[in-house]
């Protein structure tokens, strides 16, 4: 397929090159025939004809008939103009056949004989033709006719075929070489892109075009860069899905195992044991449902096209999240407070942002100390909205701060599970924030606790 493309490019470019050469020759010939010399009322073609007529006259007057015949034979085929010389008997000296137009021009030249001591008669001019009579020193009158016959290429091919075809072959060979080089220059990077695409489609997720050494036009380089970027995103999505499936499979084992244990206890226990087992089964079912719901939400944020056309008022959204979270913290004396507020809006997904802030704030509420408050601050920093969520919990080891946003990552597995978390909340928050062009990071706060900083672009 790529070979066919290569040859199509080669043939098309070669034909275009040959066409340009022919067109250039035609334009040059046309200009030669029609362009007038500044200050003179004759064209360059007519001036060239006059020079040839004068040269023929001088040869004839000074050297005689035979040297003039030799000069005419030698000059035949040089340049676009043909020169014919007619003797006093009206026959062409080289015995060449002439057209009726040339014969008539010779007759007109004979009619305009030189006057007095002037050796040349008046110039007879017609379209693409000039003629004049010449008196030799022997007082014989000849007629010289200069004419442009046929097209430029046909004159070259018919009068000097060897020279013409040699030059044509050289021109075609050179143009073919340049055409081959150009076709390879264009097709080689496309072949490389096609090969990388094929390898990627066959399952090689590391297939990349990379830096092109040849054919590095802006468009082809942009195409290669777009393919590599697409391949990186697809690889990240696939690896994320694989990791998510692996992590979900691993996380499902524990609640399913506990459900099986509860079922066994329920089968052989008394009424109190049955009720406790049913409560355990219900708890684990709720945990499974929450885990699967969050796994689906994370998958949607990573792969689906989330609508990003909502008008989101960040202060109002945060207030709603804080109100609901604050209610959940009442039994343990924990509170969520909006310590700083700014009226900021952006265009995005209201649902995704609500989920992101809810997961971050509920995570802080789960780990903050009893009787303490989670502080939330919303402020503008340049063209960004800055949201800080600070709890008063144990914090996170410094080496694990960046990993808490990975799916199912826990710094303390037993405590995380006792808090009712699924290990997906912060991963969902990070993906939602990134879909809005923002960033999220976690810092250990001075005096203890975790400080989560979220920044979102809101414009000037």
HELIX and SHEET records of a PDB file:
HELIX    1   1 UNK A    2  UNK A   34  1                                  33    
HELIX    2   2 UNK A   44  UNK A   63  1                                  20    
HELIX    3   3 UNK A   65  UNK A   75  1                                  11    
HELIX    4   4 UNK A  100  UNK A  111  1                                  12    
HELIX    5   5 UNK A  152  UNK A  159  1                                   8    
HELIX    6   6 UNK A  161  UNK A  201  1                                  41    
HELIX    7   7 UNK A  218  UNK A  268  1                                  51    
HELIX    8   8 UNK A  271  UNK A  303  1                                  33    
HELIX    9   9 UNK A  314  UNK A  328  1                                  15    
HELIX   10  10 UNK A  330  UNK A  332  5                                   3    
HELIX   11  11 UNK A  350  UNK A  367  1                                  18    
HELIX   12  12 UNK A  398  UNK A  405  5                                   8    
HELIX   13  13 UNK A  413  UNK A  418  1                                   6    
HELIX   14  14 UNK A  425  UNK A  435  1                                  11    
SHEET    1   A 4 UNK A  82  UNK A  86  0                                        
SHEET    2   A 4 UNK A 141  UNK A 147 -1                                        
SHEET    3   A 4 UNK A 129  UNK A 135 -1                                        
SHEET    4   A 4 UNK A 124  UNK A 126 -1                                        
SHEET    1   B 2 UNK A 310  UNK A 313  0                                        
SHEET    2   B 2 UNK A 345  UNK A 348 -1                                        
SHEET    1   C 5 UNK A 335  UNK A 340  0                                        
SHEET    2   C 5 UNK A 373  UNK A 381  1                                        
SHEET    3   C 5 UNK A 384  UNK A 390 -1                                        
SHEET    4   C 5 UNK A 450  UNK A 457 -1                                        
SHEET    5   C 5 UNK A 439  UNK A 444 -1                                        
END                                                                             
